[in-house]
Each structure stands twice: as C-alpha cells, then as structure tokens.
Amino acid sequence: MRTIEFEATVTNGVIEFPPEYREQIANSVHVKLSMNDFVGQPQMTILDQWLASPIRLTDFQPLSREGVHER
C-alpha cells in the first residue's frame, strides 16, 4: 500500500484529489481523515437525551442489593 498525503478543502462533502495524483488512484482507497476544526455539535444519541432530562419520580426508591437478585 502506498501513502499519499495532501491538503484539501471539502466542498459539499467531496474531497478533490490534486491533479498530480489522479492518474495514480485506482478503484479502492483507504482514507484516514484529520480535521483542523470541527463544525457543529456532535449528534446526541437517545441515551444522551435521556441522561440530559431524566424523569423525576417523587416516590422512587432504588432496589436494594437483595431486591435486585430476588426472583
């Protein structure tokens, strides 16, 4: 495997290869992306949303250790 390193600007999700490398690129490439900056917020998962706004119950009592293992 050969490694080529270059700087590029992403336009509409597309990275354009420099002209000097275009003839050398075959059907498949392995991509390792390093970003100088991050745009936007990372996407919250459903678990992140639940942890951010838990449901509060007034009469909630967590199970005891014995209660967890009872059947």
PDB file of N, H, CA, C and O in Angstrom:
ATOM      1  N   MET A   1       0.855  -1.170   0.000  1.00  0.00           N
ATOM      2  CA  MET A   1       0.000   0.000   0.000  1.00  0.00           C
ATOM      3  C   MET A   1       0.898   1.229   0.000  1.00  0.00           C
ATOM      4  O   MET A   1       1.877   1.298   0.743  1.00  0.00           O
ATOM      5  N   ARG A   2       0.557   2.184  -0.832  1.00  0.00           N
ATOM      6  H   ARG A   2      -0.238   2.128  -1.436  1.00  0.00           H
ATOM      7  CA  ARG A   2       1.278   3.440  -0.938  1.00  0.00           C
ATOM      8  C   ARG A   2       0.525   4.538  -0.215  1.00  0.00           C
ATOM      9  O   ARG A   2      -0.705   4.524  -0.187  1.00  0.00           O
ATOM     10  N   THR A   3       1.229   5.482   0.364  1.00  0.00           N
ATOM     11  H   THR A   3       2.229   5.494   0.341  1.00  0.00           H
ATOM     12  CA  THR A   3       0.602   6.591   1.072  1.00  0.00           C
ATOM     13  C   THR A   3       0.869   7.898   0.343  1.00  0.00           C
ATOM     14  O   THR A   3       2.003   8.207  -0.021  1.00  0.00           O
ATOM     15  N   ILE A   4      -0.196   8.654   0.138  1.00  0.00           N
ATOM     16  H   ILE A   4      -1.117   8.403   0.433  1.00  0.00           H
ATOM     17  CA  ILE A   4      -0.093   9.990  -0.446  1.00  0.00           C
ATOM     18  C   ILE A   4      -0.701  10.950   0.565  1.00  0.00           C
ATOM     19  O   ILE A   4      -1.783  10.691   1.092  1.00  0.00           O
ATOM     20  N   GLU A   5      -0.034  12.025   0.835  1.00  0.00           N
ATOM     21  H   GLU A   5       0.845  12.235   0.407  1.00  0.00           H
ATOM     22  CA  GLU A   5      -0.535  12.999   1.804  1.00  0.00           C
ATOM     23  C   GLU A   5      -0.672  14.350   1.115  1.00  0.00           C
ATOM     24  O   GLU A   5       0.239  14.795   0.416  1.00  0.00           O
ATOM     25  N   PHE A   6      -1.832  15.009   1.319  1.00  0.00           N
ATOM     26  H   PHE A   6      -2.572  14.647   1.887  1.00  0.00           H
ATOM     27  CA  PHE A   6      -2.056  16.329   0.735  1.00  0.00           C
ATOM     28  C   PHE A   6      -3.115  17.061   1.535  1.00  0.00           C
ATOM     29  O   PHE A   6      -3.872  16.443   2.284  1.00  0.00           O
ATOM     30  N   GLU A   7      -3.171  18.361   1.382  1.00  0.00           N
ATOM     31  H   GLU A   7      -2.556  18.863   0.774  1.00  0.00           H
ATOM     32  CA  GLU A   7      -4.203  19.199   1.997  1.00  0.00           C
ATOM     33  C   GLU A   7      -5.309  19.402   0.975  1.00  0.00           C
ATOM     34  O   GLU A   7      -5.042  19.559  -0.216  1.00  0.00           O
ATOM     35  N   ALA A   8      -6.560  19.399   1.447  1.00  0.00           N
ATOM     36  H   ALA A   8      -6.777  19.272   2.415  1.00  0.00           H
ATOM     37  CA  ALA A   8      -7.689  19.588   0.543  1.00  0.00           C
ATOM     38  C   ALA A   8      -8.803  20.322   1.270  1.00  0.00           C
ATOM     39  O   ALA A   8      -8.881  20.310   2.499  1.00  0.00           O
ATOM     40  N   THR A   9      -9.649  20.951   0.498  1.00  0.00           N
ATOM     41  H   THR A   9      -9.586  20.960  -0.500  1.00  0.00           H
ATOM     42  CA  THR A   9     -10.841  21.601   1.024  1.00  0.00           C
ATOM     43  C   THR A   9     -12.042  20.737   0.673  1.00  0.00           C
ATOM     44  O   THR A   9     -12.173  20.274  -0.460  1.00  0.00           O
ATOM     45  N   VAL A  10     -12.915  20.524   1.647  1.00  0.00           N
ATOM     46  H   VAL A  10     -12.809  20.900   2.567  1.00  0.00           H
ATOM     47  CA  VAL A  10     -14.121  19.728   1.422  1.00  0.00           C
ATOM     48  C   VAL A  10     -15.215  20.656   0.906  1.00  0.00           C
ATOM     49  O   VAL A  10     -15.532  21.665   1.536  1.00  0.00           O
ATOM     50  N   THR A  11     -15.791  20.308  -0.245  1.00  0.00           N
ATOM     51  H   THR A  11     -15.534  19.488  -0.757  1.00  0.00           H
ATOM     52  CA  THR A  11     -16.862  21.096  -0.835  1.00  0.00           C
ATOM     53  C   THR A  11     -18.066  20.197  -1.026  1.00  0.00           C
ATOM     54  O   THR A  11     -18.023  19.254  -1.816  1.00  0.00           O
ATOM     55  N   ASN A  12     -19.148  20.486  -0.301  1.00  0.00           N
ATOM     56  H   ASN A  12     -19.183  21.252   0.340  1.00  0.00           H
ATOM     57  CA  ASN A  12     -20.371  19.669  -0.373  1.00  0.00           C
ATOM     58  C   ASN A  12     -20.074  18.196  -0.119  1.00  0.00           C
ATOM     59  O   ASN A  12     -20.637  17.327  -0.785  1.00  0.00           O
ATOM     60  N   GLY A  13     -19.196  17.909   0.837  1.00  0.00           N
ATOM     61  H   GLY A  13     -18.738  18.615   1.378  1.00  0.00           H
ATOM     62  CA  GLY A  13     -18.880  16.544   1.202  1.00  0.00           C
ATOM     63  C   GLY A  13     -17.930  15.833   0.252  1.00  0.00           C
ATOM     64  O   GLY A  13     -17.739  14.622   0.364  1.00  0.00           O
ATOM     65  N   VAL A  14     -17.330  16.564  -0.682  1.00  0.00           N
ATOM     66  H   VAL A  14     -17.484  17.548  -0.773  1.00  0.00           H
ATOM     67  CA  VAL A  14     -16.449  15.961  -1.683  1.00  0.00           C
ATOM     68  C   VAL A  14     -15.026  16.474  -1.482  1.00  0.00           C
ATOM     69  O   VAL A  14     -14.800  17.677  -1.345  1.00  0.00           O
ATOM     70  N   ILE A  15     -14.065  15.541  -1.468  1.00  0.00           N
ATOM     71  H   ILE A  15     -14.249  14.565  -1.580  1.00  0.00           H
ATOM     72  CA  ILE A  15     -12.647  15.891  -1.414  1.00  0.00           C
ATOM     73  C   ILE A  15     -12.082  15.686  -2.814  1.00  0.00           C
ATOM     74  O   ILE A  15     -12.176  14.593  -3.374  1.00  0.00           O
ATOM     75  N   GLU A  16     -11.503  16.726  -3.371  1.00  0.00           N
ATOM     76  H   GLU A  16     -11.426  17.613  -2.917  1.00  0.00           H
ATOM     77  CA  GLU A  16     -10.924  16.625  -4.709  1.00  0.00           C
ATOM     78  C   GLU A  16      -9.441  16.296  -4.590  1.00  0.00           C
ATOM     79  O   GLU A  16      -8.704  16.961  -3.863  1.00  0.00           O
ATOM     80  N   PHE A  17      -9.013  15.260  -5.314  1.00  0.00           N
ATOM     81  H   PHE A  17      -9.612  14.719  -5.904  1.00  0.00           H
ATOM     82  CA  PHE A  17      -7.611  14.874  -5.307  1.00  0.00           C
ATOM     83  C   PHE A  17      -6.812  15.849  -6.171  1.00  0.00           C
ATOM     84  O   PHE A  17      -7.308  16.298  -7.205  1.00  0.00           O
ATOM     85  N   PRO A  18      -5.602  16.179  -5.773  1.00  0.00           N
ATOM     86  CA  PRO A  18      -4.761  17.040  -6.600  1.00  0.00           C
ATOM     87  C   PRO A  18      -4.489  16.387  -7.964  1.00  0.00           C
ATOM     88  O   PRO A  18      -4.367  15.165  -8.051  1.00  0.00           O
ATOM     89  N   PRO A  19      -4.394  17.190  -9.020  1.00  0.00           N
ATOM     90  CA  PRO A  19      -4.216  16.641 -10.375  1.00  0.00           C
ATOM     91  C   PRO A  19      -3.031  15.689 -10.511  1.00  0.00           C
ATOM     92  O   PRO A  19      -3.100  14.725 -11.274  1.00  0.00           O
ATOM     93  N   GLU A  20      -1.947  15.943  -9.783  1.00  0.00           N
ATOM     94  H   GLU A  20      -1.891  16.726  -9.163  1.00  0.00           H
ATOM     95  CA  GLU A  20      -0.754  15.101  -9.929  1.00  0.00           C
ATOM     96  C   GLU A  20      -0.954  13.681  -9.408  1.00  0.00           C
ATOM     97  O   GLU A  20      -0.155  12.798  -9.718  1.00  0.00           O
ATOM     98  N   TYR A  21      -2.019  13.442  -8.612  1.00  0.00           N
ATOM     99  H   TYR A  21      -2.669  14.160  -8.361  1.00  0.00           H
ATOM    100  CA  TYR A  21      -2.272  12.106  -8.058  1.00  0.00           C
ATOM    101  C   TYR A  21      -3.433  11.387  -8.741  1.00  0.00           C
ATOM    102  O   TYR A  21      -3.606  10.186  -8.530  1.00  0.00           O
ATOM    103  N   ARG A  22      -4.219  12.069  -9.539  1.00  0.00           N
ATOM    104  H   ARG A  22      -4.079  13.044  -9.710  1.00  0.00           H
ATOM    105  CA  ARG A  22      -5.441  11.477 -10.095  1.00  0.00           C
ATOM    106  C   ARG A  22      -5.180  10.241 -10.952  1.00  0.00           C
ATOM    107  O   ARG A  22      -5.969   9.297 -10.909  1.00  0.00           O
ATOM    108  N   GLU A  23      -4.132  10.219 -11.702  1.00  0.00           N
ATOM    109  H   GLU A  23      -3.492  10.986 -11.737  1.00  0.00           H
ATOM    110  CA  GLU A  23      -3.824   9.078 -12.561  1.00  0.00           C
ATOM    111  C   GLU A  23      -3.362   7.877 -11.752  1.00  0.00           C
ATOM    112  O   GLU A  23      -3.447   6.744 -12.226  1.00  0.00           O
ATOM    113  N   GLN A  24      -2.875   8.104 -10.543  1.00  0.00           N
ATOM    114  H   GLN A  24      -2.806   9.025 -10.158  1.00  0.00           H
ATOM    115  CA  GLN A  24      -2.319   7.033  -9.722  1.00  0.00           C
ATOM    116  C   GLN A  24      -3.381   6.343  -8.855  1.00  0.00           C
ATOM    117  O   GLN A  24      -3.115   5.284  -8.287  1.00  0.00           O
ATOM    118  N   ILE A  25      -4.571   6.927  -8.749  1.00  0.00           N
ATOM    119  H   ILE A  25      -4.787   7.787  -9.211  1.00  0.00           H
ATOM    120  CA  ILE A  25      -5.609   6.412  -7.861  1.00  0.00           C
ATOM    121  C   ILE A  25      -6.417   5.338  -8.579  1.00  0.00           C
ATOM    122  O   ILE A  25      -6.956   5.573  -9.661  1.00  0.00           O
ATOM    123  N   ALA A  26      -6.496   4.162  -7.971  1.00  0.00           N
ATOM    124  H   ALA A  26      -6.059   3.971  -7.092  1.00  0.00           H
ATOM    125  CA  ALA A  26      -7.227   3.034  -8.559  1.00  0.00           C
ATOM    126  C   ALA A  26      -8.668   3.028  -8.040  1.00  0.00           C
ATOM    127  O   ALA A  26      -9.185   4.063  -7.622  1.00  0.00           O
ATOM    128  N   ASN A  27      -9.303   1.874  -8.068  1.00  0.00           N
ATOM    129  H   ASN A  27      -8.883   1.033  -8.407  1.00  0.00           H
ATOM    130  CA  ASN A  27     -10.705   1.730  -7.687  1.00  0.00           C
ATOM    131  C   ASN A  27     -10.945   1.900  -6.201  1.00  0.00           C
ATOM    132  O   ASN A  27     -11.989   2.418  -5.805  1.00  0.00           O
ATOM    133  N   SER A  28     -10.020   1.483  -5.380  1.00  0.00           N
ATOM    134  H   SER A  28      -9.172   1.061  -5.702  1.00  0.00           H
ATOM    135  CA  SER A  28     -10.256   1.458  -3.942  1.00  0.00           C
ATOM    136  C   SER A  28      -9.137   2.193  -3.217  1.00  0.00           C
ATOM    137  O   SER A  28      -7.962   2.046  -3.555  1.00  0.00           O
ATOM    138  N   VAL A  29      -9.512   2.979  -2.224  1.00  0.00           N
ATOM    139  H   VAL A  29     -10.466   3.098  -1.950  1.00  0.00           H
ATOM    140  CA  VAL A  29      -8.531   3.695  -1.408  1.00  0.00           C
ATOM    141  C   VAL A  29      -8.901   3.536   0.061  1.00  0.00           C
ATOM    142  O   VAL A  29     -10.068   3.332   0.396  1.00  0.00           O
ATOM    143  N   HIS A  30      -7.915   3.631   0.924  1.00  0.00           N
ATOM    144  H   HIS A  30      -6.968   3.798   0.652  1.00  0.00           H
ATOM    145  CA  HIS A  30      -8.122   3.641   2.373  1.00  0.00           C
ATOM    146  C   HIS A  30      -7.976   5.092   2.805  1.00  0.00           C
ATOM    147  O   HIS A  30      -6.977   5.733   2.480  1.00  0.00           O
ATOM    148  N   VAL A  31      -8.958   5.622   3.532  1.00  0.00           N
ATOM    149  H   VAL A  31      -9.770   5.102   3.796  1.00  0.00           H
ATOM    150  CA  VAL A  31      -8.965   7.037   3.884  1.00  0.00           C
ATOM    151  C   VAL A  31      -8.775   7.205   5.379  1.00  0.00           C
ATOM    152  O   VAL A  31      -9.453   6.560   6.178  1.00  0.00           O
ATOM    153  N   LYS A  32      -7.853   8.070   5.751  1.00  0.00           N
ATOM    154  H   LYS A  32      -7.302   8.594   5.102  1.00  0.00           H
ATOM    155  CA  LYS A  32      -7.665   8.472   7.136  1.00  0.00           C
ATOM    156  C   LYS A  32      -7.793   9.986   7.144  1.00  0.00           C
ATOM    157  O   LYS A  32      -7.014  10.685   6.496  1.00  0.00           O
ATOM    158  N   LEU A  33      -8.776  10.489   7.879  1.00  0.00           N
ATOM    159  H   LEU A  33      -9.409   9.921   8.405  1.00  0.00           H
ATOM    160  CA  LEU A  33      -9.119  11.906   7.827  1.00  0.00           C
ATOM    161  C   LEU A  33      -8.685  12.613   9.094  1.00  0.00           C
ATOM    162  O   LEU A  33      -9.006  12.170  10.197  1.00  0.00           O
ATOM    163  N   SER A  34      -7.959  13.708   8.946  1.00  0.00           N
ATOM    164  H   SER A  34      -7.698  14.068   8.050  1.00  0.00           H
ATOM    165  CA  SER A  34      -7.583  14.575  10.070  1.00  0.00           C
ATOM    166  C   SER A  34      -8.187  15.943   9.817  1.00  0.00           C
ATOM    167  O   SER A  34      -7.951  16.559   8.778  1.00  0.00           O
ATOM    168  N   MET A  35      -8.973  16.414  10.782  1.00  0.00           N
ATOM    169  H   MET A  35      -9.165  15.914  11.626  1.00  0.00           H
ATOM    170  CA  MET A  35      -9.641  17.701  10.615  1.00  0.00           C
ATOM    171  C   MET A  35      -8.946  18.758  11.465  1.00  0.00           C
ATOM    172  O   MET A  35      -8.562  18.506  12.607  1.00  0.00           O
ATOM    173  N   ASN A  36      -8.794  19.941  10.888  1.00  0.00           N
ATOM    174  H   ASN A  36      -9.106  20.147   9.960  1.00  0.00           H
ATOM    175  CA  ASN A  36      -8.208  21.056  11.626  1.00  0.00           C
ATOM    176  C   ASN A  36      -9.219  21.695  12.568  1.00  0.00           C
ATOM    177  O   ASN A  36      -8.842  22.250  13.600  1.00  0.00           O
ATOM    178  N   ASP A  37     -10.481  21.623  12.224  1.00  0.00           N
ATOM    179  H   ASP A  37     -10.787  21.172  11.386  1.00  0.00           H
ATOM    180  CA  ASP A  37     -11.530  22.191  13.070  1.00  0.00           C
ATOM    181  C   ASP A  37     -12.783  21.341  12.943  1.00  0.00           C
ATOM    182  O   ASP A  37     -12.955  20.590  11.984  1.00  0.00           O
ATOM    183  N   PHE A  38     -13.653  21.480  13.936  1.00  0.00           N
ATOM    184  H   PHE A  38     -13.513  22.091  14.715  1.00  0.00           H
ATOM    185  CA  PHE A  38     -14.895  20.715  13.955  1.00  0.00           C
ATOM    186  C   PHE A  38     -16.047  21.695  13.822  1.00  0.00           C
ATOM    187  O   PHE A  38     -16.139  22.657  14.585  1.00  0.00           O
ATOM    188  N   VAL A  39     -16.919  21.459  12.863  1.00  0.00           N
ATOM    189  H   VAL A  39     -16.844  20.678  12.243  1.00  0.00           H
ATOM    190  CA  VAL A  39     -18.051  22.345  12.628  1.00  0.00           C
ATOM    191  C   VAL A  39     -19.301  21.715  13.213  1.00  0.00           C
ATOM    192  O   VAL A  39     -19.601  20.555  12.929  1.00  0.00           O
ATOM    193  N   GLY A  40     -20.036  22.465  14.030  1.00  0.00           N
ATOM    194  H   GLY A  40     -19.792  23.407  14.261  1.00  0.00           H
ATOM    195  CA  GLY A  40     -21.286  21.976  14.581  1.00  0.00           C
ATOM    196  C   GLY A  40     -21.100  21.211  15.881  1.00  0.00           C
ATOM    197  O   GLY A  40     -19.992  21.087  16.401  1.00  0.00           O
ATOM    198  N   GLN A  41     -22.177  20.719  16.374  1.00  0.00           N
ATOM    199  H   GLN A  41     -23.078  20.820  15.952  1.00  0.00           H
ATOM    200  CA  GLN A  41     -22.196  19.954  17.620  1.00  0.00           C
ATOM    201  C   GLN A  41     -22.239  18.467  17.302  1.00  0.00           C
ATOM    202  O   GLN A  41     -22.860  18.062  16.319  1.00  0.00           O
ATOM    203  N   PRO A  42     -21.584  17.647  18.124  1.00  0.00           N
ATOM    204  CA  PRO A  42     -21.724  16.208  17.921  1.00  0.00           C
ATOM    205  C   PRO A  42     -23.178  15.798  18.129  1.00  0.00           C
ATOM    206  O   PRO A  42     -23.869  16.362  18.977  1.00  0.00           O
ATOM    207  N   GLN A  43     -23.637  14.832  17.369  1.00  0.00           N
ATOM    208  H   GLN A  43     -23.076  14.373  16.679  1.00  0.00           H
ATOM    209  CA  GLN A  43     -25.021  14.388  17.446  1.00  0.00           C
ATOM    210  C   GLN A  43     -25.274  13.649  18.756  1.00  0.00           C
ATOM    211  O   GLN A  43     -24.507  12.770  19.149  1.00  0.00           O
ATOM    212  N   MET A  44     -26.372  14.025  19.427  1.00  0.00           N
ATOM    213  H   MET A  44     -26.995  14.739  19.107  1.00  0.00           H
ATOM    214  CA  MET A  44     -26.738  13.369  20.682  1.00  0.00           C
ATOM    215  C   MET A  44     -27.444  12.055  20.387  1.00  0.00           C
ATOM    216  O   MET A  44     -28.318  11.986  19.522  1.00  0.00           O
ATOM    217  N   THR A  45     -27.062  11.029  21.104  1.00  0.00           N
ATOM    218  H   THR A  45     -26.353  11.085  21.807  1.00  0.00           H
ATOM    219  CA  THR A  45     -27.756   9.747  20.997  1.00  0.00           C
ATOM    220  C   THR A  45     -28.978   9.794  21.909  1.00  0.00           C
ATOM    221  O   THR A  45     -29.120  10.722  22.705  1.00  0.00           O
ATOM    222  N   ILE A  46     -29.845   8.817  21.801  1.00  0.00           N
ATOM    223  H   ILE A  46     -29.729   8.063  21.154  1.00  0.00           H
ATOM    224  CA  ILE A  46     -31.029   8.759  22.650  1.00  0.00           C
ATOM    225  C   ILE A  46     -30.634   8.640  24.118  1.00  0.00           C
ATOM    226  O   ILE A  46     -31.298   9.204  24.989  1.00  0.00           O
ATOM    227  N   LEU A  47     -29.557   7.908  24.396  1.00  0.00           N
ATOM    228  H   LEU A  47     -29.018   7.450  23.689  1.00  0.00           H
ATOM    229  CA  LEU A  47     -29.079   7.785  25.770  1.00  0.00           C
ATOM    230  C   LEU A  47     -28.616   9.139  26.308  1.00  0.00           C
ATOM    231  O   LEU A  47     -28.889   9.471  27.461  1.00  0.00           O
ATOM    232  N   ASP A  48     -27.924   9.919  25.487  1.00  0.00           N
ATOM    233  H   ASP A  48     -27.702   9.650  24.550  1.00  0.00           H
ATOM    234  CA  ASP A  48     -27.519  11.269  25.891  1.00  0.00           C
ATOM    235  C   ASP A  48     -28.741  12.120  26.224  1.00  0.00           C
ATOM    236  O   ASP A  48     -28.729  12.874  27.197  1.00  0.00           O
ATOM    237  N   GLN A  49     -29.790  12.000  25.420  1.00  0.00           N
ATOM    238  H   GLN A  49     -29.799  11.388  24.630  1.00  0.00           H
ATOM    239  CA  GLN A  49     -31.008  12.771  25.654  1.00  0.00           C
ATOM    240  C   GLN A  49     -31.674  12.353  26.963  1.00  0.00           C
ATOM    241  O   GLN A  49     -32.125  13.205  27.728  1.00  0.00           O
ATOM    242  N   TRP A  50     -31.739  11.051  27.224  1.00  0.00           N
ATOM    243  H   TRP A  50     -31.373  10.358  26.602  1.00  0.00           H
ATOM    244  CA  TRP A  50     -32.351  10.568  28.467  1.00  0.00           C
ATOM    245  C   TRP A  50     -31.566  11.045  29.684  1.00  0.00           C
ATOM    246  O   TRP A  50     -32.152  11.464  30.682  1.00  0.00           O
ATOM    247  N   LEU A  51     -30.243  10.980  29.599  1.00  0.00           N
ATOM    248  H   LEU A  51     -29.767  10.640  28.789  1.00  0.00           H
ATOM    249  CA  LEU A  51     -29.414  11.423  30.722  1.00  0.00           C
ATOM    250  C   LEU A  51     -29.518  12.924  30.948  1.00  0.00           C
ATOM    251  O   LEU A  51     -29.398  13.392  32.081  1.00  0.00           O
ATOM    252  N   ALA A  52     -29.740  13.685  29.874  1.00  0.00           N
ATOM    253  H   ALA A  52     -29.837  13.305  28.954  1.00  0.00           H
ATOM    254  CA  ALA A  52     -29.851  15.135  29.993  1.00  0.00           C
ATOM    255  C   ALA A  52     -31.174  15.564  30.625  1.00  0.00           C
ATOM    256  O   ALA A  52     -31.243  16.618  31.258  1.00  0.00           O
ATOM    257  N   SER A  53     -32.222  14.758  30.459  1.00  0.00           N
ATOM    258  H   SER A  53     -32.166  13.902  29.945  1.00  0.00           H
ATOM    259  CA  SER A  53     -33.526  15.132  31.026  1.00  0.00           C
ATOM    260  C   SER A  53     -34.204  13.907  31.646  1.00  0.00           C
ATOM    261  O   SER A  53     -35.148  13.364  31.071  1.00  0.00           O
ATOM    262  N   PRO A  54     -33.732  13.475  32.805  1.00  0.00           N
ATOM    263  CA  PRO A  54     -34.324  12.299  33.447  1.00  0.00           C
ATOM    264  C   PRO A  54     -35.729  12.592  33.970  1.00  0.00           C
ATOM    265  O   PRO A  54     -36.075  13.741  34.248  1.00  0.00           O
ATOM    266  N   ILE A  55     -36.517  11.555  34.098  1.00  0.00           N
ATOM    267  H   ILE A  55     -36.236  10.622  33.873  1.00  0.00           H
ATOM    268  CA  ILE A  55     -37.858  11.669  34.676  1.00  0.00           C
ATOM    269  C   ILE A  55     -37.712  11.577  36.193  1.00  0.00           C
ATOM    270  O   ILE A  55     -37.144  10.616  36.712  1.00  0.00           O
ATOM    271  N   ARG A  56     -38.221  12.571  36.889  1.00  0.00           N
ATOM    272  H   ARG A  56     -38.683  13.352  36.467  1.00  0.00           H
ATOM    273  CA  ARG A  56     -38.131  12.600  38.356  1.00  0.00           C
ATOM    274  C   ARG A  56     -39.426  12.052  38.951  1.00  0.00           C
ATOM    275  O   ARG A  56     -40.513  12.542  38.646  1.00  0.00           O
ATOM    276  N   LEU A  57     -39.304  11.032  39.801  1.00  0.00           N
ATOM    277  H   LEU A  57     -38.421  10.634  40.049  1.00  0.00           H
ATOM    278  CA  LEU A  57     -40.453  10.452  40.488  1.00  0.00           C
ATOM    279  C   LEU A  57     -40.350  10.780  41.969  1.00  0.00           C
ATOM    280  O   LEU A  57     -39.288  10.622  42.572  1.00  0.00           O
ATOM    281  N   THR A  58     -41.456  11.239  42.560  1.00  0.00           N
ATOM    282  H   THR A  58     -42.318  11.368  42.071  1.00  0.00           H
ATOM    283  CA  THR A  58     -41.415  11.640  43.970  1.00  0.00           C
ATOM    284  C   THR A  58     -41.300  10.450  44.915  1.00  0.00           C
ATOM    285  O   THR A  58     -40.667  10.557  45.966  1.00  0.00           O
ATOM    286  N   ASP A  59     -41.904   9.313  44.558  1.00  0.00           N
ATOM    287  H   ASP A  59     -42.418   9.225  43.704  1.00  0.00           H
ATOM    288  CA  ASP A  59     -41.885   8.161  45.467  1.00  0.00           C
ATOM    289  C   ASP A  59     -40.913   7.076  45.026  1.00  0.00           C
ATOM    290  O   ASP A  59     -41.085   5.916  45.401  1.00  0.00           O
ATOM    291  N   PHE A  60     -39.898   7.421  44.242  1.00  0.00           N
ATOM    292  H   PHE A  60     -39.758   8.363  43.938  1.00  0.00           H
ATOM    293  CA  PHE A  60     -38.932   6.442  43.745  1.00  0.00           C
ATOM    294  C   PHE A  60     -38.003   5.975  44.861  1.00  0.00           C
ATOM    295  O   PHE A  60     -37.471   6.781  45.625  1.00  0.00           O
ATOM    296  N   GLN A  61     -37.820   4.656  44.940  1.00  0.00           N
ATOM    297  H   GLN A  61     -38.252   4.001  44.320  1.00  0.00           H
ATOM    298  CA  GLN A  61     -36.856   4.062  45.870  1.00  0.00           C
ATOM    299  C   GLN A  61     -36.046   3.031  45.103  1.00  0.00           C
ATOM    300  O   GLN A  61     -36.612   2.068  44.587  1.00  0.00           O
ATOM    301  N   PRO A  62     -34.743   3.210  45.017  1.00  0.00           N
ATOM    302  CA  PRO A  62     -33.940   2.232  44.285  1.00  0.00           C
ATOM    303  C   PRO A  62     -33.996   0.870  44.966  1.00  0.00           C
ATOM    304  O   PRO A  62     -34.200   0.781  46.176  1.00  0.00           O
ATOM    305  N   LEU A  63     -33.815  -0.182  44.186  1.00  0.00           N
ATOM    306  H   LEU A  63     -33.649  -0.109  43.203  1.00  0.00           H
ATOM    307  CA  LEU A  63     -33.810  -1.530  44.746  1.00  0.00           C
ATOM    308  C   LEU A  63     -32.579  -1.736  45.615  1.00  0.00           C
ATOM    309  O   LEU A  63     -31.514  -1.175  45.354  1.00  0.00           O
ATOM    310  N   SER A  64     -32.743  -2.541  46.642  1.00  0.00           N
ATOM    311  H   SER A  64     -33.608  -2.996  46.853  1.00  0.00           H
ATOM    312  CA  SER A  64     -31.595  -2.915  47.466  1.00  0.00           C
ATOM    313  C   SER A  64     -30.803  -3.987  46.716  1.00  0.00           C
ATOM    314  O   SER A  64     -31.255  -4.508  45.696  1.00  0.00           O
ATOM    315  N   ARG A  65     -29.655  -4.299  47.218  1.00  0.00           N
ATOM    316  H   ARG A  65     -29.287  -3.876  48.046  1.00  0.00           H
ATOM    317  CA  ARG A  65     -28.850  -5.351  46.587  1.00  0.00           C
ATOM    318  C   ARG A  65     -29.607  -6.666  46.593  1.00  0.00           C
ATOM    319  O   ARG A  65     -29.586  -7.396  45.602  1.00  0.00           O
ATOM    320  N   GLU A  66     -30.273  -6.977  47.692  1.00  0.00           N
ATOM    321  H   GLU A  66     -30.290  -6.384  48.497  1.00  0.00           H
ATOM    322  CA  GLU A  66     -31.040  -8.216  47.782  1.00  0.00           C
ATOM    323  C   GLU A  66     -32.234  -8.162  46.821  1.00  0.00           C
ATOM    324  O   GLU A  66     -32.563  -9.158  46.176  1.00  0.00           O
ATOM    325  N   GLY A  67     -32.867  -7.017  46.731  1.00  0.00           N
ATOM    326  H   GLY A  67     -32.600  -6.207  47.255  1.00  0.00           H
ATOM    327  CA  GLY A  67     -34.032  -6.863  45.861  1.00  0.00           C
ATOM    328  C   GLY A  67     -33.687  -7.050  44.396  1.00  0.00           C
ATOM    329  O   GLY A  67     -34.508  -7.556  43.631  1.00  0.00           O
ATOM    330  N   VAL A  68     -32.514  -6.660  43.997  1.00  0.00           N
ATOM    331  H   VAL A  68     -31.847  -6.249  44.618  1.00  0.00           H
ATOM    332  CA  VAL A  68     -32.083  -6.831  42.605  1.00  0.00           C
ATOM    333  C   VAL A  68     -31.976  -8.307  42.263  1.00  0.00           C
ATOM    334  O   VAL A  68     -32.300  -8.701  41.143  1.00  0.00           O
ATOM    335  N   HIS A  69     -31.528  -9.132  43.203  1.00  0.00           N
ATOM    336  H   HIS A  69     -31.264  -8.811  44.113  1.00  0.00           H
ATOM    337  CA  HIS A  69     -31.295 -10.546  42.937  1.00  0.00           C
ATOM    338  C   HIS A  69     -32.464 -11.458  43.265  1.00  0.00           C
ATOM    339  O   HIS A  69     -32.387 -12.664  43.029  1.00  0.00           O
ATOM    340  N   GLU A  70     -33.543 -10.909  43.804  1.00  0.00           N
ATOM    341  H   GLU A  70     -33.606  -9.930  43.996  1.00  0.00           H
ATOM    342  CA  GLU A  70     -34.733 -11.718  44.111  1.00  0.00           C
ATOM    343  C   GLU A  70     -35.449 -12.084  42.818  1.00  0.00           C
ATOM    344  O   GLU A  70     -35.412 -11.350  41.830  1.00  0.00           O
ATOM    345  N   ARG A  71     -36.100 -13.238  42.858  1.00  0.00           N
ATOM    346  H   ARG A  71     -36.131 -13.834  43.660  1.00  0.00           H
ATOM    347  CA  ARG A  71     -36.920 -13.637  41.709  1.00  0.00           C
ATOM    348  C   ARG A  71     -38.307 -13.832  42.152  1.00  0.00           C
ATOM    349  O   ARG A  71     -39.171 -14.172  41.343  1.00  0.00           O
TER     350      ARG A  71
END
